[in-house]
């Protein structure tokens, strides 16, 4: 399956009803995935923002991806982002990041951080295109397989400074 050029992609807040598909996509996307329970816990926390990308809409909408961010005062962290393997490289990850940046800006976040596998060229390309810059390294951050993470940072505008 692929997203048709004429299809509509909607970015919205994740709902409990989305959790099973999110957990499935998490399993398909990562070698050391978050569990269903971890995703459900994150969704319920007040300092977490959780968005999904969906094709179509309503009850029949198809989940295409999601992004999870933590709000820590004027800093935010992208904690998780995945796009359905069948629709990758079609701008959905960039759409999710852009909408999350807007949501975080609205609550006063000015600096946004994330970790990415050093070998994940596709993700690095996405983040660099969105203005993220390397600011550090976490040795052996990833467990399966063991690999360093690059820490990236992007300054984002605060309330109304877009």
N, C-alpha and C positions, 0 to 999 in steps of 0.2 A: 504494500500500500504506500502511496505517497500523497503528499498534500498537493492538490491541484492549484495551479496559479490563480484561478478565480475563486478559490475557497477563502472563507473568512477565518482568520485565527483571532481568537479572543483571549486576552490575558485577564484573569480574575483571581480573587482570593480562593485558596484551596478550601475544600469542604471535607468533612468526615467521610462523605460518600465517595470521595476521590481516593481515599487511602489505599484500597486494594490495588488499584491500577498504578498508583505512585510506587507502592512497594514492589510491584512486579517490574516496573521500569527501572527502579533502583537495582534490583537483582540482575537485570539484563545489562546494566550500564557499568557496574563496578565490581572489581574483584574482592572487595571487602565492604559490602553494602551495609547501609543502615538497616535495621530490622523494622518490621511493621510497627512494633511497639515503640521504637525510638522515633519513628516518623510521627506516630500518633501523639507521643509526648511533646515533641517539638511543636506540633500544630496547636497544642493547647496552651503553650507558654505565652504570657503577655509580651515578652520582649522579642518574640520571633515573628517574622513576616514570612508568609508561605504563599506563593503564587503558582498558578498553573496556566499553561497554554493549552487551548482547546480548539479543535476544528469544529465548525458548526456552532452549536450551542444547545442549551436546554438539556433535557435528560439524555438525548441521543448524541451529544457532543463527544468527540473522540479526544482523549487526553494525549497531547503531543509532547509535553515536557513540564518541568517544574523547577522552581528555584526557592531555596530556603535561606533566609538571612537573619542574623542576630543584631539587635540594636543595643549598643553599649554606650549610652550617653551620646556624644557627638561622633562616635565611631560606629561603624557597622562591619559585619563580616559575612561574606557569602559563604555559607556552610555547606551547601549542596546545590548542584545544578545538573540536570540530566535532560536529554532530548531523545525521544524514540529513535532507535537506530535507523528506522525506515524513512525518517524525515530529516536526518541531520544534513548540515550544510545548506540549509534553506532559510537561514536567518532567524529561526525560532529561538535559539539561545540568545542572540543579540536582542531580540524583542523582549525576552524575559528579563535580561539584565537591565535594559533601558527602563522598563516599567518598575523593576525593583528599585533602581536608583531614584526614580521619581517618588516612590513610596517612602524611601528612607530619607530623602531630602525633606519631605513634608513633615517628618518628625525630628528634624534638626541634625541629621547625620551629615558630617562634612568630609570624613575620610572613610573610605571603604577598602577593606582588606580581603584577601582570600589566599588559600594555598592551592597549588596545582602540582601534579606530578611533573617532574622535570622532563620526562619522556613524552608527555601528552602534547604533541605539536598542534593538534587541532584546537585544543582548549587554549593553549598559549596564544595562538593566532587570534582567537576570538577576544581574549582579554586584552591583548595588545591593541587590537582595533578599537576597543572601548576605552583606551587611554590608561590602562593599568601598567605600572612600571615595577620591575623587581626591586625589592627592598631588603630581602633576606633569604635565608635558606634554613629549613628544618631538616637536620640529618636523620635519616631512617624514619621519617614521619609516617610513611605508608608501610603497612605490615604485609600485604599480600599482593604482589611481591614487595619485599623491602626496597624502598626507594626514597630518595630525598624529595622534599617538597620545596618549590620556590614560593616565597611569600611575595605577593604582589599588592600594590596599593594604588588607589585612584582618589584624587581629591574631587569631591562633588560639591555643587552649589548648595547653600543652605536656604531655607525658607524664602522662596520668591526671588532668589538671585540667579535663576536659570538664564 
